[in-house]
Amino acid sequence: MTYCVAIKLNAGLVFLSDSRTNAGLDQISTFRKMIVYEKPDDRFMVLLSAGNLSISQSVREILQVEQLKEHEDSPPITIWNAKSMFDAARVLGAAVRHVHDRDAASLKAAGVDFNVSLIFGGQIKGEGMRLFQVYSAGNFIEATPETPYFQVGESKYGKPVLDRVISPDTPLDEAAKCALVSMDSTLKSNLSVGLPLDLVVYEVDQFQTDKVVCIDEHNPYFRMLHSSWGQKLREVFDSIEHPQWKDGPTDIPLMVESGRGKPLRKITTPQERLI
Amino acid sequence: MTYCVAIKLNAGLVFLSDSRTNAGLDQISTFRKMIVYEKPDDRFMVLLSAGNLSISQSVREILQVEQLKEHEDSPPITIWNAKSMFDAARVLGAAVRHVHDRDAASLKAAGVDFNVSLIFGGQIKGEGMRLFQVYSAGNFIEATPETPYFQVGESKYGKPVLDRVISPDTPLDEAAKCALVSMDSTLKSNLSVGLPLDLVVYEVDQFQTDKVVCIDEHNPYFRMLHSSWGQKLREVFDSIEHPQWKDGPTDIPLMVESGRGKPLRKITTPQERLI
């Protein structure tokens, strides 16, 4: 599996991906899942991919030559000349459909789903930043202020901290830190996600970035974050009062008469039914 | 969906379940997912269920009358006379198979999987506590010191905190608190899990418990835990240094030459390939 997350903020974009690929537990490899497309002063785009590696690699290969034509005699649209990220996402969707046309029937015959999930975001001169999630059918959705992030792959372990921290106003470095904490929780609980990580941070209206880093187990910042987060989380956990079952010196009782639900009735004989 | 978790400690057992059931997003209901079977001084057992509600309700109904026979003339084994939790789990597995025999073909014809996940744990006089996870096929696995907890349903959001806190030595109240934090993270990120919660804590060798509580949104302890955890998590998050991209006054740089992976090469022209 994989875990990738991308966040769209007022201040910029954050992209983070792991690099573990597995075909069963006994075949684990390292593949990078992020590609950065950059034409300084014109466009900056990042693609993150999860799902079947043969599909996502083919999509990445095809994306470089994929062309959309609106009309017979209109010039072809590519990711390099698209006037909007929306059009660039359409080109990506077309690349997914191309790979589907080539491979889906054979995959199905082999009992393999056509499974790919992509995050594609960036900025093209003339419009604001945009962030899309592209599905296996080539269709896509766009991030909004209410939902400023997308995840693909093993997304659930790392979702709670994103929900707690991220809003469009979050500063870029804070969002990068949040993405790394989200990744750290995922690494902790799921073997199919692994180091090294690729992290890219893009500042609005720059059309390029030098904030590109590959983070492995020796990275001082990630090591600090990993151990601090684990240790402080534990301290917070310990600082919260244990539940008090009996009456005692507490103003936060656990056992109270509940408004909506009564305590469970126990079943004490073979004849009893709950309903 | 559902979220249920059960933890086996040296000091006892903790069981926690939510109560949301949904058949699609527009049909959400409240159903309790925990049953306590108690024969004081003889046996104490708890069943948690996730999956198709019609299946889990049928299993619960049948479990009260299910009988296993080892030989033609051996006395039937039920959950009320089983000499071990292992035998009781076998009775539960047989109940699942009974429901499968009755319903699976019709469900399949309607395009519905035979999907049920159960956690079954407790103690029968004469042996120690035991905790099992029972699958749709009626087979089951048992918790061990290395893996002292089981989850069913929406398990991923709440797994990291369990992995960080729980070991067989964890005290009972601390484990109950941990289960509630795990549930709180799940509630935060997944609409299909909802209050009220059922929490049961069992102390080893008691063969009964009065630590049974139904927790709704008015419960003082859960409200405190929910707000403290959210707020302190945020404080911990804020207390960790932001990543430093440029050289600066930090001994924990983010951008360092990586041992295993080099920073991503950017693609800057339509002709470039990564490989």
Interface residues (C-beta under 8 A of the other chain):
Chain A: S19 T30 R32 M34 I35 V36 Y37 E38 K39 R60 E61 Q64 V65 T78 W80 E154 K156 Y157 K159 P160 V161 D163 R164 V165 D173 E174 A176 K177 C178 L180 V181 S185 T186 K188 S189 N190 L195 P196 D198 L199 V200 V201 K211 V212 V213 C214 I215 D216 E217 H218 N219 P220 Y221 F222 R223 M224 L225 S228 W229 G230 K232 L233 R234 E235 V236 F237 S239 I240 E241 H242 P243 Q244 W245 D251 I252 P253 L254 M255 V256 S258 G259 R260 G261 K262 P263 L264 K266 I267 T268 T269 P270 Q271 E272 R273 L274
Chain B: S19 T30 R32 M34 I35 V36 Y37 E38 K39 R60 E61 Q64 V65 T78 W80 E154 K156 Y157 K159 P160 V161 D163 R164 V165 D173 E174 A176 K177 C178 L180 V181 S185 T186 K188 S189 N190 L195 P196 D198 L199 V200 V201 K211 V212 V213 C214 I215 D216 E217 H218 N219 P220 Y221 F222 R223 M224 L225 S228 W229 G230 K232 L233 R234 E235 V236 F237 S239 I240 E241 H242 P243 Q244 W245 D251 I252 P253 L254 M255 V256 S258 G259 R260 G261 K262 P263 L264 K266 I267 T268 T269 P270 Q271 E272 R273 L274
